[in-house]
């Protein structure tokens, strides 16, 4: 068996390990999105959630809220525009500012997500991480082992049928 160098190198590779776990969690979250047929990427969810929570935001404010670069936010907003989930309009108080807001379709996606998808994802992550305790490297190992044993989609409560 080949050694998992990222896992066995301790704090030396903490960044790589966190990235790997983040990518795995995002891939697992994508399964929920695909199952619901939403047609978005997991990485786009925080943008929609930020606008839903705060109201219309500039690209800079979105970048700050999600914690990425402005070019990255511009790229994601462009994708969401193509999907007709957001709209960009000049601010009523300052025509130089352009605000990104949810379209009715975007709000519908958020409402569905809040009611049916996000609770399942939160429950699955709580199932995975709820009992973690102790040093962070041990916790990361527990998360990796837990994801290997059962992805989030299997940890989530069953999807309610209507």
C-alpha positions in Angstrom: 0.0 0.0 0.0 1.3 3.5 -0.9 1.8 5.9 2.0 -0.6 8.8 2.1 2.2 11.5 2.4 -0.3 14.3 2.9 -1.8 12.5 5.8 1.4 11.3 7.4 3.3 14.5 7.2 1.4 16.2 10.0 1.4 20.0 10.1 3.8 20.2 7.2 1.1 19.4 4.7 -1.9 20.9 6.6 -2.9 23.2 3.8 -2.9 20.4 1.3 -4.9 18.2 3.6 -7.5 20.9 4.3 -7.8 21.5 0.5 -8.2 17.8 -0.1 -11.0 17.5 2.6 -12.6 20.7 1.2 -12.7 19.3 -2.3 -14.1 16.0 -1.0 -16.9 17.8 0.9 -17.7 20.0 -2.1 -17.8 16.9 -4.4 -20.1 15.2 -1.9 -22.3 18.4 -1.7 -22.5 18.3 -5.5 -24.3 14.9 -5.3 -27.1 16.6 -3.4 -27.3 19.4 -6.0 -27.2 16.9 -8.9 -29.8 14.7 -7.2 -32.1 17.7 -7.0 -31.4 18.6 -10.6 -30.5 22.2 -9.8 -27.9 22.6 -12.5 -25.4 24.6 -10.4 -22.0 23.8 -9.0 -21.4 23.5 -5.3 -19.0 26.4 -5.4 -21.7 28.7 -6.6 -24.0 28.1 -3.6 -22.2 30.6 -1.3 -22.7 33.4 -3.8 -26.4 32.8 -4.0 -26.6 32.4 -0.2 -24.7 35.7 0.4 -27.0 37.6 -1.9 -30.0 36.0 -0.3 -28.8 36.9 3.2 -27.5 40.4 2.6 -29.6 41.5 -0.4 -28.0 42.9 -3.6 -24.2 43.1 -3.4 -21.4 44.5 -5.6 -18.9 42.0 -7.0 -16.3 43.3 -4.5 -18.7 42.7 -1.6 -19.5 39.2 -2.9 -15.8 38.4 -3.2 -15.3 39.6 0.4 -18.3 37.7 1.7 -17.3 34.4 0.0 -13.6 35.0 0.7 -12.2 34.8 -2.8 -10.5 37.2 -5.3 -12.6 39.7 -7.2 -11.7 38.1 -10.6 -13.0 34.8 -9.2 -16.2 36.4 -8.0 -16.6 38.1 -11.4 -16.2 34.7 -13.1 -18.7 33.0 -10.9 -21.3 35.8 -11.2 -20.9 35.5 -15.0 -21.8 31.8 -14.7 -24.8 32.6 -12.5 -25.9 35.3 -15.0 -25.8 32.7 -17.8 -28.0 30.4 -15.6 -30.4 33.3 -15.1 -30.0 33.0 -11.3 -28.7 36.5 -10.8 -29.1 39.9 -12.4 -26.8 42.9 -12.4 -28.3 46.4 -12.3 -27.0 49.9 -11.4 -27.5 50.9 -7.8 -30.5 53.3 -7.4 -28.4 55.5 -5.1 -25.1 55.5 -7.1 -25.2 54.7 -10.8 -21.5 53.8 -10.8 -22.1 50.8 -8.5 -23.5 47.7 -10.1 -25.4 45.4 -7.8 -25.9 41.6 -8.2 -29.3 40.4 -7.1 -31.2 37.2 -7.2 -33.7 36.7 -10.1 -37.0 35.1 -9.3 -35.4 31.8 -10.6 -32.5 32.3 -8.2 -34.8 33.0 -5.3 -36.7 29.9 -6.1 -33.5 27.8 -6.1 -32.6 29.3 -2.7 -36.0 28.7 -1.3 -35.9 25.0 -2.4 -32.3 24.7 -1.1 -33.2 26.2 2.3 -36.2 23.9 2.7 -34.9 20.6 1.3 -31.2 20.5 0.5 -29.3 22.5 3.0 -30.8 20.8 6.0 -29.8 17.4 4.6 -26.2 18.6 3.9 -26.0 20.1 7.4 -27.3 16.9 9.0 -24.7 14.8 7.0 -21.8 17.1 8.0 -23.0 17.0 11.6 -23.1 13.3 11.4 -19.6 13.3 10.1 -18.1 15.9 12.4 -20.4 16.2 15.4 -18.4 14.0 17.7 -14.9 15.3 16.8 -12.7 16.2 19.7 -9.0 16.5 20.4 -6.0 17.6 18.3 -6.8 18.9 14.9 -4.7 16.3 13.0 -6.7 13.5 14.7 -9.9 15.3 13.8 -8.8 15.6 10.2 -8.0 11.9 10.2 -11.5 11.2 11.6 -13.1 13.3 8.8 -11.1 11.6 6.1 -11.9 8.2 7.5 -15.5 9.1 7.9 -15.8 10.3 4.3 -14.1 7.2 3.1 -16.5 5.1 5.1 -19.7 6.9 4.0 -20.0 10.0 1.8 -22.3 12.8 2.9 -25.1 11.7 0.6 -25.3 8.4 2.6 -25.2 10.3 5.9 -28.0 12.6 5.1 -31.6 12.0 6.2 -33.6 10.5 3.4 -35.0 12.9 0.9 -38.7 13.6 1.6 -41.0 12.5 -1.2 -44.1 14.6 -1.8 
